[in-house]
Amino acid sequence: VADEVLRGGGEAIGVIPRALMDREVAHGGLTALHVVDTMHQRKQLMADLSDGFVAMPGGFGTFEEFCEVLTWSQLGFHPKPCGLLNVAGYYAPLLAMFDHAVAEAFVKPVHRSLVLDETEPRALLDRMAAFVPATAGKWITREER
């Protein structure tokens, strides 16, 4: 992805923990590469540098990082859009889990609406550009316990 961004004239900024840098998995041709000490610092710096968050198909790290920035959005820590690029239905089970959490009253519908998902990159970016964060006040009131 970074190579395509750079080929298209864009900026590609990386943030990597030193331990992974030492394993030589860093991209050498980025516009900027920030080397930090911990994964926690990596995630915080990425969040600080980002205008929004897109998760493409990936594994545990992708799931964890997406759910963390989504939770930060729910908590009101940032107003940035959180999107899933649902290539070939990859995220359909995760989206179904989010819907199940709403049905079971663990997630409010307004918070479920924080997850933007599309199958095409342009459509997802358009939705993210138009994103207005939802506000719901408290997550659970005394009456809902």
Residue pairs with C-beta under 8 A, 6 or more apart in sequence:
1 12
1 56
2 12
2 14
2 27
2 29
2 30
3 29
5 11
5 12
6 12
6 29
6 30
6 31
11 31
11 32
12 27
12 30
12 31
13 30
13 31
13 32
13 33
13 34
13 49
14 26
14 27
14 30
14 32
14 33
14 34
15 33
15 34
15 36
15 42
15 45
15 46
15 49
16 25
16 26
16 33
16 34
16 35
16 36
16 42
17 35
17 36
17 37
17 38
17 39
17 41
17 42
18 35
18 36
18 37
20 26
21 35
26 33
26 35
27 33
34 45
36 42
36 45
43 65
43 68
46 65
47 53
47 69
47 72
47 78
47 80
50 80
51 80
52 80
52 81
52 82
52 83
52 128
52 131
53 66
53 69
53 70
53 80
53 81
53 82
53 83
54 83
54 84
54 85
54 124
54 128
55 62
55 63
55 65
55 66
55 83
55 84
55 85
55 91
56 62
56 85
56 87
57 85
57 87
57 90
57 91
63 94
66 82
66 84
69 78
69 80
69 82
70 82
70 114
70 115
72 78
73 79
73 80
73 82
73 114
73 133
74 111
74 114
74 139
76 135
79 133
80 131
80 133
81 116
81 127
81 128
81 131
81 133
82 114
82 115
82 116
83 115
83 116
83 117
83 118
83 124
83 127
83 128
84 91
84 94
84 95
84 115
84 116
84 117
84 118
84 124
85 91
85 117
85 118
85 119
85 121
85 124
86 92
86 95
86 117
86 118
86 119
87 119
88 119
89 119
91 117
95 115
95 117
98 107
98 112
98 115
99 112
101 107
101 112
102 108
102 109
102 112
105 144
108 136
108 139
110 134
110 135
110 136
111 134
111 136
111 139
113 134
114 133
114 134
116 124
116 127
116 128
116 131
117 124
118 124
118 127
